[in-house]
């Protein structure tokens, strides 16, 4: 899946799900910066207030850059793109 700047997505991280927006996306889509309203907390103490940097592993799984925990990013079709 190719993500683009301004696209709305659903982010799932450590059993928490939140709607987010792609703030930055690298040309090869391996790194993303997602912005959201709220705070996500990792299982081992990582805290992400309002934004999360992600890097895609060679196996295709996105991982946060702080604790290296997996995250799922899916496009949101129900929100209108700006």
C-alpha positions as CSV (number, residue, x, y, z in Angstrom):
1,X,0.0,0.0,0.0
2,X,1.3,3.4,-1.0
3,X,0.6,6.2,1.5
4,X,0.7,9.9,0.6
5,X,1.0,13.1,2.6
6,X,-2.4,14.2,3.8
7,X,-4.0,10.8,3.6
8,X,-6.2,9.7,6.5
9,X,-5.3,6.3,8.0
10,X,-6.2,4.0,10.9
11,X,-3.2,3.3,13.1
12,X,-3.2,0.3,15.5
13,X,-0.4,0.1,18.1
14,X,-0.3,-2.1,21.2
15,X,-4.0,-2.9,21.1
16,X,-4.9,0.8,20.7
17,X,-6.5,2.1,17.5
18,X,-6.7,5.8,16.4
19,X,-7.4,7.7,13.2
20,X,-4.4,9.6,12.0
21,X,-3.1,11.6,9.1
22,X,0.1,11.0,7.1
23,X,2.2,14.1,7.8
24,X,5.3,12.9,5.9
25,X,6.0,9.9,3.7
26,X,9.3,8.9,2.1
27,X,9.3,8.4,-1.7
28,X,9.8,4.6,-1.2
29,X,7.1,4.6,1.6
30,X,9.4,2.9,4.0
31,X,9.2,5.7,6.5
32,X,6.1,7.6,7.7
33,X,5.3,10.3,10.2
34,X,1.7,10.1,11.4
35,X,-0.1,12.8,13.3
36,X,-3.2,12.3,15.5
37,X,-5.3,13.8,18.3
38,X,-4.5,11.8,21.4
39,X,-1.7,9.9,23.1
40,X,-0.7,6.3,22.3
41,X,1.2,4.3,24.9
42,X,3.4,1.3,24.2
43,X,3.5,-1.9,26.2
44,X,6.9,-1.1,27.5
45,X,6.5,2.6,28.4
46,X,6.9,4.4,25.1
47,X,4.6,7.4,24.8
48,X,3.5,9.1,21.6
49,X,1.7,12.4,22.2
50,X,0.1,13.4,18.9
51,X,2.6,11.9,16.4
52,X,4.4,8.7,15.7
53,X,7.4,8.1,13.4
54,X,7.3,4.6,11.7
55,X,9.8,2.7,9.6
56,X,8.8,-0.3,7.5
57,X,10.9,-3.5,8.1
58,X,12.0,-5.8,5.3
59,X,9.1,-8.0,6.1
60,X,6.6,-5.2,5.4
61,X,5.7,-4.5,9.0
62,X,5.8,-0.9,10.2
63,X,7.5,-0.4,13.5
64,X,7.8,2.7,15.8
65,X,11.2,4.3,15.8
66,X,11.4,4.6,19.6
67,X,10.7,1.0,20.9
68,X,10.6,-1.0,17.7
69,X,7.1,-2.3,18.3
70,X,4.9,-3.2,15.4
71,X,2.1,-1.0,14.2
72,X,-0.6,-1.5,11.6
73,X,-1.4,1.3,9.2
74,X,-4.5,1.0,7.0
75,X,-6.2,3.6,4.7
76,X,-9.4,5.2,5.9
77,X,-11.9,5.3,3.0
78,X,-14.7,6.9,5.1
79,X,-12.9,10.3,5.7
80,X,-12.7,12.8,2.9
81,X,-9.2,13.7,1.7
82,X,-8.1,17.4,1.9
